[in-house]
Amino acid sequence: MASPLDVGTVTAALKEHYKQLRVQNMVYKDNPLLAMMPKYTKFGGENMPIPLIYANPQRRSATFATGKANTSTSALEKFVISRVKDYSFASITGESIKATERDADAFLRYATMEIDGAMHSLTRSLAIAMYRDGTGVIGKQSATIDPGGTTTLTLAETEDVTNFEVGMKVVLAETAIGALLGNVGSKEITAVNRDTGELTVSALHIDADASDFIIAEGDDYATGASYKKVFGLEAWVPPVTPGSGAVPAALNGVTRTTDPTRLGGNRFDGSALPIEEALIGAASRVAREGGSPDHCFVDYATFSNLEKALGSKVVYSEAKARDVDIGFSAISLRGPRGTIQIVPDQNCQPNVAWMLQLDTWSLNTLGEAPMFLDFDGNRMLRESGDDAYEIRLGYYGNVACNAPGYNCRVAL
């Protein structure tokens, strides 16, 4: 007869089941950018400086005296990144534990279902945020449909529907870093139409308007007057020149208006061009600035359109993850500095391509991301207010780029 389960036995079983390699496989298999971006897992201390030389000394002249008299020195900036946090929880009832106490395999199957779901939720949160600007915005209400007085939100970009799940609670704001709409409050998503991009929520909207920003509850900038999500690609390489529009001039302590390209990346408008021409044009722009783009990340619709446009000229390849033996289908495109792998990613913004030199990027974390928060050795914790046991997951870290000018945001 099998021995009865206790918390110690369960913890040991879960630790054996969730070995590091298995967790990495779970985390990376459907998230190409997360899988392929270089990792640094020893981000200790209060913050991390990311130095960048964006101009060489200009003590040069065909005339000796003129060059010697020039006082120009190297232009150096230092991005200082700090960690943000994100959490996910799984809960297993005492009754479920008791009902399977004579069958460890049955319990493990039940427990892993909940834990896998919590890990998937946290992984997607990180993977989506790595493309975005740190504000927590994961979608926008259609500009042509007023949601006021209804229980629906219609996404401006249908492809953003992958960012939303039934049971998720969302809040609304008129601007990405503005105050939340006071009379709207958080709404739980009760249904998702993945064909139309329509979200049904639990209560009527009162103050909501067309073009409002949609944010997962607790992720918003406004509640704490600070960025709670990682600074992703769109923070480092924003859609407009830093300091113009809604994009702040400063990022991680650096005012980027001195050289908006080298400190804030390249922007290429390829919306009027065929996709292949837009990507080659963006790669040429990066090459002009000294970069060597090797990967380009797009949403699935863009990847499909590129595949169809290339027709018989399409060349397939496999883009490899850095930490585990996982590969992703890619299309190879010849650029001015070598081959570029075009990789589809469900987390990428629609109608945007990210032309990247991947070795200029890093995901810097304190420990793995995500990981079990079991620093006391207890993978399961008794919930004080319920007949249940809790498993906690999370991560502490941020994204950094040491050469924004070697990367490009391409509008399609």
N, C-alpha and C positions, 0 to 999 in steps of 0.2 A: 504494500500500500504506500502511496506517495505521502511524503510528509506534508502537514498543513503549511500553507503559505503564511509568512509573516513579512513585515516591512523590510527587514534585513534581507530575506531571501529574494523578495521582489526587486529591491535595489540592485542586488548582485546580478540578477537575471537581466535587468534592463541595461546595466553597464556592459554586460557581455554581448547583448543584442546590438546595442548602439555603439559599436566600435568606431573609431575615428574615420576609417576609410569608408565604412558604410554610410556614416553621416554625410561625409563629403560627396559621395555618389548621389545621395538623396538631394542634397542642396544644389549641386551643380548641373544635374542632368538636363534640366529644361531652361537653364538660365545662362546663355552663352557669355554675356559680358561679365557676369559675376564669376563664371568659371575661368575666364581667360585673362582677366585683369590680374597683374602681379599682386601678391599678398605679402604683408608684413604684419606678423601677429604679436609683436612685442612693443606695442605702442603704449609705453608706460609714461610716468610723469604727468605734469599738468597739461602740456601741449607739445606739439612737434613743429619745429621750424622747417620750412621747405625753401631753401635759397634759390634764387634765379638771377643769373647775369643776363640782362636784356640789351646791353650795349657795351661794346669794347671801348677802351680809351682811344681818344681821337687826337693824340699828340702826333700828328702826321702832316707833313707838307713837303712839297718839292724844294722848298726853301728851308735850309737848316735852321736859321734863326726863328722863323715862323713856327716850325714844328716844336722847337725846344721851348718857345715861350707859351705854347698852349698848355693850359692847366687841366685839360679833360682827363677824367679817370673812368674806370669801369662803372657802369650803372648797375647797381645791385638792389634787388628787392628780396624780401623774406616773407613768404606766406606762413602764417602761424595757424595750424589747424588744431582744433580741439575735438574731443570725442563727443558723439551723441549716443543715445541709448535707445534700444527698442526691445520690447518684451512680448512674449506669447506664453499662454498657459494651457495646460491640459488638466482635466479633473476626472477622477475615477471614483465612483461612489463606493461606500463601504459595503453595500449590498452586493455589488458586482465582485468585489474581492472575496467576500464570504461565499458567494455562489460558485466560485471556481477554485476554492482553496484546495481541493483535492486534485486539481488538474492544472498544473503550472502552465502547460502549453495553451490551454484555453484562456487562462488569464492573460498570458503574454500576448496572444492574438488580440484580445480586447484592448489591452493597455496600449499596444503599439498602434492600433487604429486611431486612438485619440492623440497620441504623441506625434505620430506621423502628420496628422492634420494640423496640429499646432506648429510643427516645424515647417510645414509647407506654407502656412500663413505668414510666419515670420520671414521665411526666405523670400517669398514674393514681395513683402514689404521692402526688404533691402534691395532686391533686384530692380524693382520699379524705381525706388528712390535714387539708385545709381545713375539713372538717366535724367533726373529732374533737378530742380534748383534749390532744394532744401526747405521750401515753404510748406511741404506736405500736400500740395495740390496734386490730385490724381485724375482730375477731369473737370469739364466745364459745361455748364448748362447751355443749351442751344440759344443763339442770339435771336432766333426768329420765333421761339415758343415761350410764352410767359407761363411759368409753373404755378403762379399764385392761385390759391384756392383749389389746387388739385393735390393729389398724392403721387404725382409722377415727376421725374426729372428726365429730360431728354438730352443726352450727351451731344455736344457740338461735334465731336469726333466719335463715330460709332466704334472704331477700333479700340478706343479707351475702355470699352466695356469689360475687357479682360482684367481691369484693375478692381472690379467690384464683385462682391459675393453676397449671397443671401445671408442675412444675419449681421452683416457689417453695419455699424452706426456711422453716419456721416453728418457733417456740419457744413454750412454755407457761408461764404463771405463775398463782398462785392469786389474786393481786390485780394491778391494772393497773400499780402501781409497786413491786410486791414482787419478791423474788428469783425467778429462773427456777427451774423444777423441775429439780433437779440430775440426777436419774436419767432424765430424759426426753431432754434434748439436742435438737439441731435435727433436724427430720424433713423430708425432701423430699416434696412432694405429688406423687403418681404418678397420681392420677385424681380428677376432680371430677364429682359428680352434681349438676347445676344444677337438677334438679327437686326433690330432697329436701334439698339443703344438706349432703350427706355428702362429706367429704374422705377419700381414702385416702392414707396416708403410707407411707414406706419401711421403717419398723421398728415393732416392738411398743411400745406405751406401758407404762411400769412405774408411775411415780408419778402419772400423769395421773388427774384426777377430773372428775366432773360440775362444770359451771360454771367451768372454767378459762378464762383469757383467752388468746387466740391472737394472736401477734405475728409479723411477718416478722423473720427472723433479722437481727440487727444494728440493728433499729429500737427495741429495748426500752429502757425507762428504767433497768432494774435494772443493766445491765452497766456503765454509766458514772455512775450516780447523778445523771443529768441528763436533761432532756427532749431527745430527738434529732429529734423531728418538730415541724412548725410548730404553734403554738397556734391551733387552728381554732375554729370556732363554739362547740363544746362546752366549750372552755377559757374563753372569754370570757363565755358564757351557759350555765352548767352546768345539769344536770337538777334539782339541789337547791340550796338556799341555800348560798352559799360559807361554808365553815367547818362545815358539817354533813355527815353521812355520810362518803363517801370524797372529797368535794370540798375541796381545801385553801382556807383563808381567803385566802391570798395568791396573787397572780398578777403576775408582772413587777414585783415590789417593792411592790405595793399591797395592804394588808390591806383586804379588801372588806366586812368585817362592819359598818363604820361606816354604810354605806348599801348593802345587798346588791343593791338594784334598780338604782340609778344606777351602781354600780361593778361589778355582776355580772349585769345584765340581768333581764328578766322571764321568769317561768315560768308557763305556763297549762296546766292539766289539762283537755284536751278529750276524754279517752278515753271518756267516757260520752255524748258529744254526736255528732250527725251531723257529718260533716266540714265542711260549709259553716258550720254554727253555731260549730264550734270555731275556725275560721279568723277569722270575724268577731269572735268573743269575744276572741281574742288580739290582733287589730288594735285593738280598742277599748281593751284594756289598755295597749297601747303608746301609743295616742293620749292616754290619760289622763296618761301620763308625759311628754307633750310630743313624742313621736316621730311621724313620718309614714312608716309602712311602705309601700314601693312594690313589693317583690318577696317572694314566699314560695316556698321551695324544698322539694320533697317527693320521695319515691321514686316509681317508676313505678306501683307497685300503688296507692298513695294517689291519684295523679293519675287513674288509671283509675276508681277508686271515686268520686272527686269528679265526674268527667265523667258517669258513669252516674247519680249522685244528682241532678245538675242537670237532666239530660234536655234538654227543649226550651229551658230557660232558659240553657244554656251559651253563653258568649260567648268566641270564640277570638281570640287576638291573637298577635303575634310579639314576643318579648323579644330585644333586640339586644345583641350583644357590644360592648364599648367600643373595642377596638383594631383589630378587623378586621370585614369585612362578612359577619358570620355572625349568623343569627337562630335562635331556638329557639321551638318551639310552646309556647303558654301559654294558660291560661284567665284571663280578666279577671274580677275580683270587686270589687264596689264596697265600699270600706271607709269608716270615719268620716273619714279624711283624704284620700280620693281613691281612684283605681283601683289595685288591687293585682294584679300579674301572678303567677299560680301557675305555676311552672316545674318540670317533672320533671327529676330528675338521678339517674343510676344510682349516684352516689357518696354520696347522702344516706342517712342511717340510716333503716331501716324504722320505720314508726309514729311518725315525728317530722316536724314541719313547722317550718321556720325562717322566721319573719316578720321581715323585715329592712328597715331603712332603709339602702340600699346605700351612700350617700355617707358613712356613718359608718365604713366598712370600707376597708381597703387591704391589698394584698399588696405588701410592701416587700422589694425584692431588690437585690443587688449585681450589676447586669447583668440580662439577661433570665432568665426561668425557664420551661422549662429552656434551657440553651445548650450549645454545644460548648466544651469546655475546651481551647482551642487557643491559649492566650495567647502561646506561642512561635512561632505561625504554622504549626505542624504539626498538621493535622487527623488524620493517621494516625501512630501510633507503633509502632516495632518492639518486639514482646514479647521480652524477654530470655530467657525460659525456654521459648519455643515457636516453631515455624515459623509465625508469624502476625503480623498487624498489628492494633492496637487503636485504637478510637475511643472517646473519653471524653466523657460528658455529665454535667451536674450543675446545681445552683443553690445560691445562698446567700441566705437571707432568712427572713422570718416574716410572719405575719398580725397586723394591729393593728386595734383598734376605739377610736375617740375618744369614743364615747357608747354604752356597753353598754345603758343604760336605754332606748334607742330601738329595742331589738330584743327578740325573744321566742322562746323555745323552746317549742313546742307539742307536748304529748304527745297522741297520737291512739290 
